[in-house]
Amino acid sequence: MELWRLVHLFEPAFVVLFFTSVTVVLASAHRALAFEKEGERNRDFAGVGSQSAVAVTLDTSQALLIPITCSCSLLIMFYLFSSVSMIIMAFTLVSSVLSLGFTLAPYVTALNARLGDVVVISRSWFGPITRSQAALALFCVGVVTSWMVTGHWFLNNVLGISLCIAFVSHVRLPNIKVCALLLACLFVYDIFWVFFSEQLFGSNVMVTVATRQTSNPVHTVANSLNMQRISEVVVKKLDLPLKLIFPRSFWDVSSGNFRSQYLMIGLGDMAIPGMLLSLVLCFDHRKFREHDNEGTFSRGNKYIQFGGCGYAVGMIAALAAGLLSQAAQPALLYLVPSTLGSILCAAWARGELAELWSGPRPIVTEKTSFMEP
């Protein structure tokens, strides 16, 4: 085993990927908690029947269906990508604008608290629109448009991060039991499609889908209308923001030349652990709120810290395994045991495993769809 390859872990691309993924997971958990608090305040203001926001809490059957649904989606994109690429692109554009707006909304709100805001459109399909909301919408559309024109990896990552944060905030887990079931199923799912799909389908399905680019609709339309200037400026192919990509240049010992490639991490490798960290962060928050007056709950050594450290360890292990094997690795193979295992061990040591396993008493903070039978 060529352990010298581990030196590459200190390359800028690997360091940036590591810190970005850890930051995104933690930021997703904290944004989900803030979103829950926003819903609670809106409910208290508008009444119990308020429908200010919508979130989905997964049940056991849905946790089992997610890997099956993801597998079907992979096969569709593997065999019929050219047929469904325009549908996927349309969905990506809409969801990217909405997710970016959702991610930036708290910062715009904080800015408005200092500068003030005014209504610029009193009547619209969405109700009154303020100056800051209009500016945010234009900014989000501008970012997505810039991504479509340039296809730049940085803009791709910005949209991917916003999609991850929005997903974690709107899709929730009720307790560790359902979370463990979901992670166990996705653990098997990731291993199968990365390591064993080539034997059944003739190609690595996960890698093929992850690295496949889609046609840029702007370039396609401009080319069909003979708009040469636009078609020359707009990039022909796009990487969908379903993964984060980081450019890497390195010295290839075998060829004696510099090589360029991209490091990638799928959104699922951040969103799924992010759902777990969001759950334990809410548990930390509820425990602190319940015991704050009694002074019995310490501010240190919270479950979010154990989960964050576990995710960091798992990410390092995944990157190291990829370097040593020189092959694609299922990141959840390393992230699930390190993240879930660290939280379960901490809960067992504290004597809170039963409470965390069955779930803290849910606080309905908005119109939440509880789908438990």
C-alpha positions as CSV (number, residue, x, y, z in Angstrom):
1,M,0.0,0.0,0.0
2,E,1.4,3.3,-1.1
3,L,1.0,5.4,2.0
4,W,2.9,8.3,0.5
5,R,-0.3,9.2,-1.4
6,L,-1.7,10.4,1.9
7,V,0.5,13.5,1.5
8,H,-2.0,14.7,-1.1
9,L,-4.5,15.2,1.8
10,F,-2.7,18.5,2.5
11,E,-3.2,19.8,-1.1
12,P,-5.4,22.9,-1.2
13,A,-8.2,21.1,-3.1
14,F,-8.5,18.4,-0.4
15,V,-8.3,20.9,2.4
16,V,-11.0,23.1,0.9
17,L,-13.2,20.1,0.2
18,F,-12.8,18.9,3.8
19,F,-13.6,22.2,5.4
20,T,-16.4,23.1,3.0
21,S,-18.2,19.8,3.6
22,V,-17.9,20.0,7.4
23,T,-19.0,23.6,7.3
24,V,-22.0,22.9,5.1
25,V,-23.2,20.0,7.3
26,L,-23.0,22.1,10.5
27,A,-24.5,25.2,8.7
28,S,-27.4,23.0,7.5
29,A,-28.1,21.8,11.0
30,H,-28.1,25.3,12.4
31,R,-30.2,26.7,9.6
32,A,-32.7,23.9,10.2
33,L,-32.9,24.8,13.9
34,A,-33.4,28.5,13.0
35,F,-36.1,27.6,10.5
36,E,-37.9,25.6,13.2
37,K,-37.7,28.6,15.6
38,E,-39.0,30.9,12.8
39,G,-42.0,28.6,12.4
40,E,-42.6,28.6,16.1
41,R,-42.6,32.4,16.2
42,N,-44.9,32.5,13.2
43,R,-47.3,30.0,14.7
44,D,-47.5,31.9,18.0
45,F,-48.1,35.1,16.0
46,A,-50.7,33.8,13.5
47,G,-52.2,31.1,15.7
48,V,-52.1,27.3,15.7
49,G,-53.7,27.1,12.3
50,S,-51.0,29.1,10.6
51,Q,-49.7,27.7,7.3
52,S,-46.6,29.8,7.1
53,A,-44.2,27.0,6.1
54,V,-44.2,23.4,5.2
55,A,-41.8,20.7,6.5
56,V,-42.0,16.9,6.2
57,T,-41.1,14.5,8.9
58,L,-40.1,11.1,7.6
59,D,-41.6,8.0,9.1
60,T,-40.2,4.4,8.9
61,S,-41.8,3.4,5.6
62,Q,-40.5,6.6,3.9
63,A,-37.1,6.0,5.3
64,L,-37.2,2.5,3.6
65,L,-38.5,3.9,0.4
66,I,-35.8,6.6,0.0
67,P,-33.0,4.2,-1.1
68,I,-35.4,2.5,-3.5
69,T,-36.4,5.8,-5.0
70,C,-32.8,6.9,-5.3
71,S,-31.9,3.7,-7.0
72,C,-34.7,4.1,-9.5
73,S,-33.6,7.7,-10.2
74,L,-30.0,6.5,-10.7
75,L,-31.1,4.0,-13.3
76,I,-33.3,6.5,-15.1
77,M,-30.4,8.9,-15.3
78,F,-28.1,6.1,-16.3
79,Y,-30.2,4.8,-19.2
80,L,-32.4,7.8,-20.1
81,F,-30.4,10.8,-19.2
82,S,-30.6,12.4,-22.6
83,S,-34.4,12.0,-22.6
84,V,-35.0,13.5,-19.1
85,S,-32.1,16.0,-19.0
86,M,-34.3,19.0,-19.9
87,I,-36.8,18.1,-17.2
88,I,-34.0,17.7,-14.6
89,M,-32.6,21.0,-15.7
90,A,-35.9,22.8,-15.4
91,F,-36.4,21.4,-11.9
92,T,-32.8,22.3,-11.0
93,L,-33.2,25.9,-12.1
94,V,-36.4,26.5,-10.1
95,S,-35.1,24.7,-7.0
96,S,-31.8,26.5,-7.1
97,V,-33.4,29.9,-7.1
98,L,-35.7,29.0,-4.3
99,S,-33.0,27.3,-2.2
100,L,-30.5,30.2,-2.6
101,G,-33.2,32.6,-1.6
102,F,-34.0,30.4,1.5
103,T,-30.4,30.3,2.5
104,L,-29.8,34.0,2.2
105,A,-33.1,35.1,3.7
106,P,-31.9,35.3,7.3
107,Y,-29.0,37.6,6.3
108,V,-31.4,39.9,4.4
109,T,-33.7,40.0,7.4
110,A,-30.9,40.9,9.7
111,L,-29.9,43.7,7.3
112,N,-33.4,45.0,7.1
113,A,-33.6,45.2,10.9
114,R,-30.8,47.8,10.7
115,L,-31.7,49.6,7.5
116,G,-35.4,49.2,7.3
117,D,-37.6,48.0,4.4
118,V,-40.4,49.2,2.3
119,V,-43.1,47.6,0.2
120,V,-42.6,48.1,-3.5
121,I,-45.4,45.9,-4.9
122,S,-48.5,45.9,-2.8
123,R,-50.4,43.2,-4.7
124,S,-48.9,40.1,-6.3
125,W,-49.4,36.4,-6.5
126,F,-47.1,36.0,-3.5
127,G,-48.6,38.9,-1.5
128,P,-46.9,42.2,-0.8
129,I,-43.3,42.3,-2.0
130,T,-40.7,44.4,-0.2
131,R,-37.6,46.0,-1.6
132,S,-35.3,43.5,0.0
133,Q,-37.4,40.6,-1.2
134,A,-37.3,41.9,-4.8
135,A,-33.5,42.5,-4.5
136,L,-33.0,39.0,-3.2
137,A,-35.1,37.4,-5.9
138,L,-33.1,39.3,-8.6
139,F,-29.8,38.4,-7.0
140,C,-30.7,34.7,-6.9
141,V,-31.9,34.7,-10.5
142,G,-28.7,36.5,-11.5
143,V,-26.5,33.8,-9.8
144,V,-28.4,31.0,-11.5
145,T,-28.2,32.8,-14.8
146,S,-24.5,33.4,-14.4
147,W,-24.0,29.7,-13.7
148,M,-25.9,28.8,-16.8
149,V,-23.8,31.1,-18.9
150,T,-20.3,30.2,-17.5
151,G,-20.8,26.8,-15.9
152,H,-18.2,27.9,-13.3
153,W,-17.5,25.4,-10.6
154,F,-17.7,28.0,-7.8
155,L,-21.3,29.0,-8.8
156,N,-22.1,25.3,-9.1
157,N,-20.9,24.9,-5.5
158,V,-22.9,27.9,-4.3
159,L,-26.1,26.4,-5.7
160,G,-25.3,22.9,-4.4
161,I,-24.7,24.2,-0.9
162,S,-28.0,26.1,-0.9
163,L,-29.8,23.0,-2.1
164,C,-28.3,21.0,0.7
165,I,-29.2,23.6,3.4
166,A,-32.8,23.9,2.1
167,F,-33.2,20.1,2.0
168,V,-32.0,19.6,5.6
169,S,-34.3,22.4,6.8
170,H,-37.5,21.0,5.1
171,V,-37.0,17.2,5.5
172,R,-36.8,16.1,9.1
173,L,-36.3,13.0,11.1
174,P,-38.4,12.3,14.2
175,N,-35.9,10.3,16.2
176,I,-32.6,8.4,16.0
177,K,-34.5,5.1,15.4
178,V,-35.8,6.3,12.0
179,C,-32.5,8.1,11.4
180,A,-30.5,4.9,12.0
181,L,-32.8,3.0,9.7
182,L,-32.4,5.6,6.9
183,L,-28.6,5.8,7.3
184,A,-28.3,2.0,7.4
185,C,-30.3,1.7,4.1
186,L,-28.3,4.4,2.4
187,F,-25.1,2.9,3.7
188,V,-25.9,-0.3,1.8
189,Y,-27.2,1.7,-1.2
190,D,-24.0,3.7,-1.5
191,I,-21.8,0.7,-1.2
192,F,-23.8,-1.3,-3.8
193,W,-23.9,1.4,-6.5
194,V,-20.3,2.3,-6.2
195,F,-18.6,-1.1,-5.7
196,F,-21.0,-3.6,-7.3
197,S,-23.1,-1.9,-10.0
198,E,-20.4,-2.4,-12.6
199,Q,-20.7,-6.2,-12.4
200,L,-24.5,-6.0,-13.1
201,F,-24.8,-3.0,-15.5
202,G,-21.4,-3.0,-17.3
203,S,-20.4,0.4,-15.8
204,N,-20.2,2.1,-12.5
205,V,-23.6,3.6,-12.4
206,M,-23.0,6.0,-9.5
207,V,-19.8,7.4,-11.0
208,T,-21.3,7.6,-14.5
209,V,-24.3,9.6,-13.3
210,A,-22.2,11.8,-11.0
211,T,-19.8,12.8,-13.7
212,R,-22.3,13.1,-16.6
213,Q,-22.9,16.6,-17.9
214,T,-26.2,17.9,-19.3
215,S,-26.7,20.1,-22.3
216,N,-27.1,23.8,-21.6
217,P,-30.6,24.8,-22.8
218,V,-29.5,28.4,-23.4
219,H,-26.7,27.1,-25.8
220,T,-29.1,24.7,-27.4
221,V,-31.7,27.4,-28.1
222,A,-29.1,29.9,-29.3
223,N,-27.5,27.3,-31.6
224,S,-30.9,26.3,-33.1
225,L,-31.7,30.0,-33.8
226,N,-28.3,30.6,-35.3
227,M,-27.4,33.2,-32.6
228,Q,-23.7,32.7,-33.0
229,R,-22.6,35.4,-30.5
230,I,-24.6,33.9,-27.7
231,S,-23.7,30.3,-28.5
232,E,-20.0,31.2,-28.4
233,V,-20.3,32.9,-25.0
234,V,-22.5,30.4,-23.3
235,V,-21.0,27.1,-22.1
236,K,-22.2,24.1,-24.0
237,K,-22.4,21.5,-21.1
238,L,-23.2,22.0,-17.5
239,D,-22.4,20.0,-14.3
240,L,-25.7,19.8,-12.3
241,P,-25.3,21.2,-8.8
242,L,-26.0,17.8,-7.3
243,K,-22.4,17.7,-6.2
244,L,-19.6,20.0,-5.1
245,I,-16.6,20.1,-7.3
246,F,-13.1,21.4,-6.6
247,P,-10.4,21.8,-9.3
248,R,-7.1,20.1,-8.5
249,S,-3.7,20.3,-10.2
250,F,-1.0,17.8,-9.1
251,W,2.2,16.2,-10.1
252,D,1.8,12.8,-11.6
253,V,4.8,10.7,-10.6
254,S,4.1,8.0,-13.2
255,S,4.0,10.4,-16.2
256,G,6.2,13.1,-14.8
257,N,3.7,15.8,-15.7
258,F,1.2,18.0,-14.0
259,R,-2.4,16.7,-14.3
260,S,-5.7,18.5,-13.7
261,Q,-8.9,16.9,-12.4
262,Y,-11.8,17.7,-10.2
263,L,-12.5,16.4,-6.7
264,M,-16.2,15.8,-6.1
265,I,-18.5,15.2,-3.1
266,G,-22.2,14.4,-3.6
267,L,-24.9,16.5,-1.9
268,G,-26.2,13.3,-0.3
269,D,-22.9,12.9,1.5
270,M,-23.6,16.2,3.3
271,A,-27.4,16.3,3.4
272,I,-27.9,12.9,5.0
273,P,-25.5,13.4,7.9
274,G,-26.8,16.9,8.0
275,M,-30.3,15.6,8.8
276,L,-28.8,13.6,11.7
277,L,-26.9,16.6,13.1
278,S,-30.1,18.7,12.7
279,L,-32.0,16.2,14.8
280,V,-29.4,16.1,17.6
281,L,-29.0,19.9,17.5
282,C,-32.8,20.3,18.1
283,F,-32.5,17.8,20.9
284,D,-29.7,19.9,22.4
285,H,-31.8,23.0,22.1
286,R,-34.8,21.4,23.7
287,K,-32.8,20.0,26.5
288,F,-31.2,23.3,27.2
289,R,-34.5,25.1,27.0
290,E,-36.1,22.6,29.4
291,H,-33.3,22.7,32.0
292,D,-32.1,26.3,31.5
293,N,-33.8,27.6,34.6
294,E,-32.6,24.7,36.7
295,G,-29.0,25.0,35.5
296,T,-28.8,21.3,34.9
297,F,-27.8,21.3,31.2
298,S,-24.2,22.2,30.3
299,R,-23.5,24.3,27.3
300,G,-20.4,22.2,26.4
301,N,-20.1,18.7,25.0
302,K,-23.4,18.8,23.1
303,Y,-24.4,16.0,20.7
304,I,-23.8,18.4,17.7
305,Q,-20.2,18.5,18.7
306,F,-19.9,14.7,18.8
307,G,-21.6,14.5,15.5
308,G,-19.5,17.2,13.9
309,C,-16.3,15.6,15.0
310,G,-17.5,12.2,13.8
311,Y,-18.3,13.6,10.4
312,A,-14.9,15.2,10.2
313,V,-13.2,11.9,11.0
314,G,-15.3,10.1,8.5
315,M,-14.6,12.6,5.8
316,I,-10.8,12.3,6.3
317,A,-11.2,8.5,6.2
318,A,-13.1,8.7,2.9
319,L,-10.6,11.0,1.3
320,A,-7.7,8.8,2.5
321,A,-9.4,5.7,1.1
322,G,-9.9,7.4,-2.2
323,L,-6.2,8.3,-2.4
324,L,-5.0,4.9,-1.4
325,S,-7.3,3.0,-3.7
326,Q,-7.2,5.5,-6.6
327,A,-10.8,4.7,-7.1
328,A,-14.2,6.2,-6.3
329,Q,-15.3,5.6,-2.7
330,P,-18.8,5.5,-1.2
331,A,-18.5,8.3,1.3
332,L,-21.3,7.0,3.5
333,L,-19.3,3.9,4.1
334,Y,-17.1,6.0,6.3
335,L,-19.5,8.8,7.3
336,V,-22.3,6.7,8.7
337,P,-20.3,4.7,11.3
338,S,-18.3,7.8,12.4
339,T,-21.2,10.2,12.7
340,L,-24.0,7.9,13.9
341,G,-21.6,5.8,16.0
342,S,-20.2,8.8,17.8
343,I,-23.6,10.1,18.7
344,L,-24.9,6.8,19.9
345,C,-21.8,6.2,22.0
346,A,-22.2,9.6,23.6
347,A,-25.9,9.1,24.3
348,W,-25.2,5.6,25.8
349,A,-22.5,7.1,28.1
350,R,-24.8,9.8,29.2
351,G,-27.7,7.5,29.8
352,E,-29.9,9.3,27.3
353,L,-29.9,6.7,24.5
354,A,-33.5,5.6,25.2
355,E,-34.7,9.2,25.1
356,L,-32.8,10.0,22.0
357,W,-33.7,6.7,20.3
358,S,-37.5,7.2,20.8
359,G,-37.2,10.9,20.0
360,P,-37.7,14.0,22.1
361,R,-41.2,15.3,22.3
362,P,-41.8,17.0,18.9
363,I,-42.5,20.7,19.0
364,V,-44.8,21.6,16.1
365,T,-43.3,24.8,14.8
366,E,-45.1,25.1,11.6
367,K,-47.6,23.2,9.4
368,T,-45.6,20.0,9.6
369,S,-46.6,16.8,7.8
370,F,-46.3,14.0,10.3
371,M,-46.7,10.8,8.4
372,E,-46.4,8.3,11.1
373,P,-49.5,6.0,11.0
